[in-house]
C-alpha cells in the first residue's frame, strides 16, 4: 500500500465526517419540524435556521462520492452496485427534502402541512438508510471473487444494521436539536434544549446496544482492538459532554460535541475497515482492500494537487457563509413571508 492510497482512504473518511457533521444537523432540524414545533410560526422559524446553508452542506456528500469514484473505482463500483436500491431511496429522500423547502415556501398555505410531513419523514429516512448501509457494510456482505454483491433482504436489514440506522438518525436528531437551541430565540430554543435533555438518555441505551452488537457482529476488536475501543470511548464521551453542556446551557459546546460524536462514528467505521474497504461474508480472500481497489498512482497525484488547491476555497466559502448567517432566528412576525 502506498502513501497516497492510505492518504485518500483517510481523506474520504474526512469528507464523510464533514458531511455528517454539517448535513447531520440539517436532518435533525428537518425531523424537529414534525416533532418540536407546535404551530406554523415555529415550523417556519426552525426551517429558517438551515435555509441559507442546507444545500451547501450536501456538497460534502457529493464530494465524498466523487472522490471515491476517482480514487477507489473498484470500491465505488462494488458499493454503488450492491447498494443500488438503498442509494436510490437515499437520493429520492434528498430530492424530496429539497423540493419540500421550495414548495413549502412558494406553495399555498393549505399545502404546507403536507410538505412539512414530507420534510420530517425524509429527514429521518436519509440518515436511517445511511446507517443501514454503513453498518451492514462493516458486518460483511456476500461479495464474490469478482467484487459483486449477491445479497438478500436480511443481508441489508438485520438487527445490527437497523440498530445502527436508528442510532444514526437519533444522533442527527440530537445534533439538530443542539443547533436549533443555538440558532433560535424564544420557546423553540428552550423546548429543543429540553428535548435534548430527555433524548440523550435514550441515546445512551442505543450506544450500549450498538457497542455490544459491534463486538459480536464484526471483527473490529480482533483486527484493531485499540482503535476500536478508543473510538467507542470517544462516541460515548462526546455524547456525555454534549449532554452535560445542554444542562449547563453551553449551547455552542453542546453543538460541537454532538457533531464530534458523529465524526467519531465515522472514524470507528474507517478504522475498523482499514486496510479493507469492503468486507466479504463469504471469505476473507474476497475482501476488497485499499491496494487493489485504488486508481493508478498518477491519478492519485493529480487528485492530490487539485485537492490542495480547491479544498481551502470550499472551506473558506463554508466558513464565510456560516459567518454571514450567524444571527439567531426569531419567530416570524405577523404577515412576514416564511
Secondary structure, 3 states (H helix, E strand, C coil): CCHHHHHHHHHHHHHHHHHHHHHHHHHHHHHHHHHCCCCHHHHHHHHHCCCCCHHHHCHHHHHHHHHHHHHCHHHHHHHHHHCHHHHHHHHHHHHHHHHHHHHHHHCCHHHHHHHHHHHHHHHHHHHHHHHHHHHHHHHCECECCCCCECCCHHHHCCHHHHHHHHHHHHHHHHHHHHHHHHHECCHHHHHHHHHHHHHHHHHHHHHHHHHHHHHHHCCHHHHCHHHHHHHHHHHHHHHHHHHHHHHCCCHHHHHHHHHHHHHHHHHHHHHHHCCEEECECCCHHHCEEHHHHCCCHHHHHHHHHHHHHHHHHHHHHHHHHHHHCCCCECCCCCCCCC
